[in-house]
Amino acid sequence: MHNNKTGTIDEVSPATLRRVLAASAIGNFIEWFDFAIYGFMAVIISQHFFPQGDPTLALLQTFAVFAVSFALRPLGGIFFGTLGDRIGRKNVLAITIIMMASATAVIGLLPTYESIGLFAPLALTLARCAQGFSAGGEYAGACAFVMEHAPDKKRGWYGSFIPVSTFSAFATAAALGLCLNTLVSEATMQQWGWRIPFLIAAPLGLIGLYMRLKLDDSPAFRLIQQEHQAPNAPLRETLNSHAPIIISLMAFISATALSFYMFSTYFATYMQVAGGASRQTALLASLGALVIAALLCPVAGYYSDKVGRRNTIITACVSLAIAVFPAYGLAASGTLWASMLGASLMAVGAVLCGVVTAALLSEQFPTRVRYTASALSYNVAYTIFGGTAPLVATWLIDLTGNNLAPAWYLIAIAAIALIGGLQLPETNGISLIAIPDKPIRRPDISVPAM
């Protein structure tokens, strides 16, 4: 509810906030569960959907399809973002969750290359593109929906539960893959077992749809509706007024995207290819690190609320640069505990990046264009740096013959992210309805005191 005297929105009840968190988290869970399953099953998918002969080439083709689906995310972000700024967050989030769940379930039903030849990778690519398009409107919308309900002083903490659902989705995918690997024979896994995780998305999508339809839209969006301030052309207004902030935010999100996918998806493949670990060992190591990451998210959110967004940006980028070489070295050992420790070292920076990104997406833009601007910033960065992460990492190792080549790539991106992140204004604790339509003046990039 809006309070005209103070220019703030009255505090949302704890019960409503819990429902908002749950409804937002489940859609985000489905989105990342699909991407996790695809990454964890990459070796099997490469065997079923591409011609065999060169295993490395088949794996590269599998990750190329992974990357191609991301090309649709900016388009989906623009489409659903502009729609969300016009008709509301809740309605768009209901559309995205059913689209994502349906496309994921379709992958579980697709015939293989052996059955239909080249139509198999084509169908896989189309299904992944449908997922990418719908996912383009999911994460930024879920973050905006939560942030527009959360108290100003605790947005980092409440927003951290969106990344919790992200890491939980990857942990669930790893646990499911581990269970299937343990309980189902290799022959059965190759025949039909790999399809099970994709088919699980269908019932989860229906549950999430029901939860989202039971909610009202956010107080901030209802306010601009009441005052007839919803933009007619949010994309044009976004680009005209907020382009510098979008560029700086994308620069920082590049590290969020790359560290997240290197940690959560590519590491399982790296442990098997570079370390010679079994699929079971790789999945178990990933599962342990993902559980640790999920538990760290609220701590990172609390830290961000206490020290501010810019100090959290510094901590995140420095953590990534320091941890990356020991993390890759440990993961290349092929042993369970060393690999888990390596992945956990990467988790610290990845968690800090993800949690502060969830807050920055909403805090940098006014309500009128928040969905559009945040979806555009997030999805372009994730397309360039997240979707290509496994492909580039595999290519760098193949090109250089050095298993640590991806670590140098991450350090370079962390440096770019630090520069871009420090161009953003400090927004910790500000009122989301008080953000001006013109962007806040960017600060000097000198490093603030920790």
Disulfide bonds with the S-S distance in Angstrom:
none
